[in-house]
Amino acid sequence: MKEEIEPPHKELEALPKSGEIYRALAASSRDAILGVDRKGTIIFWNKGAEQIFGYSSEEILGQPVTKLISEKHREGHILVLRAFLSGNCGETGLIEGEALRKDGSTFPIELSLSIEQQNGKFLGLAVGRNITEHKHMEQALRESAERYCNLFATCLEAAFSADIQDNTSAGNKALEKLCGYCQEELIEMKPTNILPPESREYLSKQVEKILSADEPISSMVHEIFKKDGKRILIEQYLNFINRKDKIAGFQGFRSDITERDKTEEQLKSSFINLAKIVSHVIEFCDPYTATHQQRVAELACLVGENMGLADDVVERLYFNGLLHDIGKISIPKSILTKPGELAEEEWALIRAHTKQGYSILKDANLPWPAAEAALQHHERLDGSGYPNGITGDKLSLEVSILAVCDVVEAMSSHRPYRPARTTTDVLKELTDGRGTKYNATVVDVMLPKIESGEFRSMWNCRNSRSTAT
């Protein structure tokens, strides 16, 4: 049998009166709650006030509220309290001051004030809270902000900060020097004003990568406009500012790397010129090898460019191509220029050129891994190559490109011990070895170049890359 639901008209239990609720809250509150009359005499005192100030109700009731104010600030606080206590019912206020405990110690306090009427009588009510920890936190934040501002202002690197919401930016003295704008101009101008159109597009893509990637991009290199209109190349590090889980702005550092970039380009050019000099020295020993290295370098660049590889990778391919057969300098000229078939012992000496090349280059501290390229350019994906029978998963893409280019050039050129192979022979070698001996992607790029004769015309014309670098 279901329980009967009590009818809605049945009388409910009487709720406590509002005064009883107020007294219960006041008694249990950990904040100090005290009441004063118009004259500032304490007429109410709760347990929280006892704990904070150290006075019992018997000790403090009937005493002036000024007894709880430190002498240092008493005069000023008395004026504020008198003005408030002379107000009308319903008025509220909030003041901070220095309170005085029974034991003579002081502490910062926050007082919420209100004026009430109780049984037709005036009651000034104050809720006090010890804000010592709050003040310590405020001081720590101020000191932290000061340290940050000093670091920001005095940093030798050009530091900047930008707010997305109001589209403003700011920077330090080093940034002023870098871009030529003063602080007032930096604050008023839009952050994008100093960016060329292509840099805006590049930065937009890089920011998207930062936001979507698990690991942020360490640096971004792009151009900016100085105030005088001059373009400079900078390296920039970004850090995003989040507010309420939303990106509100960003900050970071910028360095002018224009001269550094020029120096790097000069160094690259010097290394490549040095490689060419070495190639010319080899030419005195073996003209076939010197020409072969130059052609492989050019062909590797052609393949790298058609594969869409980065400029620095294409540069490495060219450099490694110039030096990949440097080990042949250790092979007797009589073998390198010997007409007719070579004996097995002579072939063994020729195959040793990969290890010899590695020995020559490994301690040279070159900016590219030329030693590894010299060692591995005769390795094959299926492990059938030499000197170590390395398999495909351990061969880099750059070595794989060099290996295919080396085969194509060698087969297409005359050697003292054999005539040049036909285009059909070269195509068959690559097609048969595609995906087994040779990297399939590299072969797919190379085949159309061979069929169209583009690689031969490139060698015949000696394209501008050789003279430019």
N, C-alpha and C positions, 0 to 999 in steps of 0.2 A: 504494500500500500504506500502510495506516494506521500511524502511529507507535505503538509499544507503550508502554502506560502502565506506569510503574515500579511494581512491587508494593509495597503498603503496608508490608511487613515489612522493606523495605530500610533500612539504617541511615541516619539523617539526619546532616547535618554538625553537628558539635558547636557548641552555642551558647557565646557568651562567658560566662565565670563572672561572678556578680553583682559581685564585687569589681572586675573589669575594667570593667564597665558604670559602676559608681560612680565609678571614677577618670576615665573618659572624660567623664562628665557634669560632674564637679567641675572638670576641666581646662578645659572649654569654656564654663562658666557665666560670665556677665557679672556676676553677684552675687559678693560677697566670701564665700568659704567658708574657714573656719579651724577648726582643731581644737586643743583645749587639754587638758592633763592636770588631775588633781585640784587641783594647786597654782596653776592658771591660767597655766601656761607654754605658749606657742604651739608646737605640734608639727606643724601642717599649715597650708599657705598656698597658695592657688591663684592663677592669673593674674588673676582678677577682683579679688581682694584687693590684688594689686600695683597695679592700675590705680586702685582707689578710694582706697587709703591711701598709695600712693607708695613703699612699701618692697618690695624684692626679697625672695625667699625667704631668701637668704643673710643679709640684714640683720635679718630679723625672727624667724626660727626660733630657739627657745631664749630669746626675750625674754618678759617678763610681758605678759599681755594688757592690763594697766592702762596700758601705754604708748600704747594706741590710744584712751584715754579723756581728754577735755579736763579740765584741772585744775579748772575751775569745777564740774564734776559728779562728779569722780573719787571722792570719798569715798562719796557715796551709791551710785554704780554698783558700787563694789567690794563693798559689803555685799550688794547684790542678787546679784552674780556668785558670791560665796562661798557664799551660801545655796543657790543653784542647783547649784553644783558639788559640794555635799555631799549631793545627792540620789541616788536610785537609778536604775538603768538603765530606759529607757523614758519617763522624765519629759521633758516639753516645756514651753516657755514662750515668751513674746513680750514684748520690752521695747523702748522707744524711749529714745534718749539722744543725747548730743552727742559725736561722734567727733573724733579728732585725727589729722591727716595728718602725714606726714614733714616737710612744709614749715611746719608750725605752724598752718596754717589748720584751721578746724573746720567741721563740717557735721552736720545731723541724720541719724541713722541708725536703722533698724529692724532688730532682731536676732531671728531665729527660733532658739531654743535647743533642743537635745535631748541626752540622755545615752545613749551607745551603749557596747557592748562589742566590742572588736576583738582577736581572738586572746586572749580572756580578760582583756584590759586595758581600763581606763576610757578613754573618749574623750568629751570634751565638744565637741559640734559646734555651730558658730554660722554661720548664713547671714545676711550683712549686706547691706542695700540703702540706697543714698543716697536719702533722701526729701525733698531740698531742694525740688524742684518740687511734690511733694505738699503740703509745708508752705505753700508760696506759695499754692497753690490753696485750702487751708484758710483761710489768712488773708484771701484775696480774698473767699471765700464769707462769712466772718464779717463783714467790712466791708460787703459787699453786704447781708447780712441786717440789720446794724445800721442802714444807711441806709434800708432798706425799713421797718424797725420805727419809726424816727424819723419818716419821712415819713407812715407810717400813723397814728402817734399824734398828730402835730402838724397834720395836714391840716385845713384849715378846713371842708372838705366832710365830711359824715358818711360815713365809709368802713366797710365791713363785709366779713366773710369767713365762709363757712359750709362745713362738711364734711358731705357727703351720708352717708358711712358711719356716723358716730356721731350724725348729726343734731344737731350743735351749731353755734352761731354765735358770733362775736366782733365787736367794733367799737371805734372810737376814742372820744375824748372828745366829738367833735362828734356822733357817733351817740347817745351817752348823752343829750346835750342835746336831740337831735331827738326821740327816742322816750321818754325819761324813765327808762330802765332803766340800772342801773349795770353795770360790766364783768362782775361775778360773775353777775348775772342773765342777761346776754346769753349767756355761755358755757354756762350750764345749760339755758336755754330752747330749745325747738325753733324754728327759723327761721319756721315757718308760724304760730306763736302770735300774731304781731302783725298777721296778715292777715285782713281780713273774708272771708267765704266767696266773695263775688263777685270779690275781688282774687285769691284762690287760683286760681279757674277761669281768670281772665284771664291770670295769670302763667304758668300751665301751658300755655296755648295759645301765648303769646308765646315761651316757651322751646322748644316744639316747632318754631316757625317759625325760631328762631335755629339750631337744630340741623339743620334740613332745607334752609335757604336758603343760597345761595352767599355772600350778604352779610348779616352780622348786623344785627338791628334796633338802631338807634343809641340809642334810649331807650325806656323804658316808663313810663307815667304811671298810677298807681293809688293807692288809699287804704291806710293802715295805721292800726292802733290804737296810741295812746300808752299809757303805763302807767296814766294816769288815766282811760282809756277813751275819750278824745276821738279823733275821726277827723281825720286830716290828709291832704292830697293831696300825694304826692311824685312826683318824677321820678327814675327809677333807671336806672343804666347797669350792665350785667352783663358779667363776663368769667369764662369757665369754666376750672377748674383740671384739667388732664389728668395722669393717672399711668398709665403702661403702656397708653396709647391708650384709657383709660377715664376718664370724667368723675368726678372724686373730690370736687369741690366747686365753689364759685364765689365771686367777690369783686366788689366794685364800689363805687359811690358813690350816695348818696341826697341829694336836696335837697327841702326843704319848699317847695312852690310853691302852697300854699293861698292866700296873699295875692296872689301873682302871677296866679293863675288868676282871683281876684276882680277884679283890676285889668284883666285882659284882657277879662273879661265886661263890665266897666263901659265900657271903650273901645269894644267892639263895640256896646253899647247906645247909646253917645254917637254913634257914626258913623251908626247906623241912625236915631236921632232927628234927626241933622243932615240925613240924606237925606230924611226926612219933612218937615222944615222947608223944604228946597229944593223939595220936591214941592208944598207949600202955596204957596210963592212963585210957582211956575209956574201954579198954579191961578188966580191973579189975571190972568194973561195968557190962559190957555186951560184952562178947567175940564175939558174933555174929556181933555186930556193928563194932568193930575194924577190924575184918577180911573183912567185907563187904566194908568198906571204902578203904582199901588197894586194894582190887580186882577191885572196881569201878575206882580207880585212874589208875591202870594198863590197864584196858579195855579202858578207855577214851584216854589214850596215843596211844593205838593200833589203835583206830578209827581215831584219829587226824593225825597220821602218814600216814594212808592209804588214807586220804582225801588230803594229800599233804600240810597240814597246816605248818606254820612257826615254827621253833624250840621253840621260846619263847611262842607261843600259846600252843604247846604240853606240855611245862613245866607248864603253868598255869592250864591246864586240870588235870595234875597229882596232883598238889598242892591242887586245889579245890576239887578233888576227895578224898584226904586224910582227908579233914575237913568238907565235905558237911553235914555229920550227927552229927557234934559235939553237936548239940542241944539236942541229946538224953541223954546226961549226966544229964539233968534235969528231966528225966523220972524215976520214981521209978523202981528199979531193979526187983521188984516183977512183974511188968507189962511186962518188956522187956523179962523176962525169963519164963513167965507164959505159961504152956502147955495148949493146947486146944484153943477154940474160945475166942476171946476178946469181952467184952461188949462194947456198943457204947460209954460209958463214957471213957473207956480205949483207944478206938481208937481215941477219941478226944484229949486225952493227947499225944498220939503218933504223931498225925498230928501237934500238937503245936511245935514239935521239929524244924520245919523250922524257925519259928519266934524266938525261943530260940537261935538257931544257929546264926541268924542274930544279935541278941542282944549281943551275946558273941564276935562276930568278927568285928562288924561295927566300933568300935573305936580302933582297933588293929593296924592301919596304916600299913597294910601288902602291899607288892609290887604287889599283884594280887587281883582282886575283889572277894575274898573268901566269904565275907558276902552276896553278891547278889546271889552267887551260892548256898549257904546254904538256902537262903530264897526261891529261885525259882525252885529248882531242881524237885519239884513235880507239877509244873505248866504244862499245856498241851496247844497245839496249839489252840484247840477249846474252851478254857476257862473252861474246866471241871476239871482242877487241883486245887490245894490249895497251899498257904492260901488265895490268892487274886483273883483267877480266871483270871489271865493275859492271853491275847490271843497271837497268834503266832507272830504278827508284833512287839510285844514289848519284845520278848524273843531273847536273843543273840544266836548265833550259839554254843558258848561254853556251855551255859546252856542247849541247846537242846541236845548236845552230852552227857552231864552229865545225863540228864533225861533218855535217852534211855539206857545208860550203867547201871544206877541205877536199872531200871526195869529188865534188863536181868540178872544182878547178883542176885537181890532179888528173882526173880522167880526160878532161877537155884539152889539156896541154901536152905538148911533146916533151918526152924525156929521152935522155941518151940511150936508155936501155929498151925503149918502146915508143911507137908512134902515138899521137893523140887518138883517143877513142872517138867514135862517132856520137852524134846527138842521140841516136837510137840506143846506143850502148849505155849512155848516161841515164836516159829515161828509164831503161829496163832495170838498171842497178837500183835506182831509187824506188821504183814501183815495187820490185820484188822485196826490197828491204823495208818498205813502209810498215811501221808499227812493230817490226821485229828487230831489225838492226838500227833503224833510223826513226827519230821522232816523227810521228804521223803529221802533226801540225806543221812542222818545218818542211817536210816533204811536199805537203799540199800547197804551201806558199812557193816553194822552189820550182815545181813542175811547170807552171805557166810561164815562169821567167825563162826556163830552158826552151820550151816549145816556141816562144815568141822571139827568142834570140836576144832578149833584153840584156841578159848578163854579159853576153859577148860584146854588144855595142857599148855597154858601160865600160868595159876594160879598154876598148879601142879608143873611146873618147877621153878616157882618164878624167872622169867627171870632177867637178869643181871641189869635191870634198878633199881630195888629196892635197891640192894647193892651198885650200882654205885653212886646213889644220896643220 
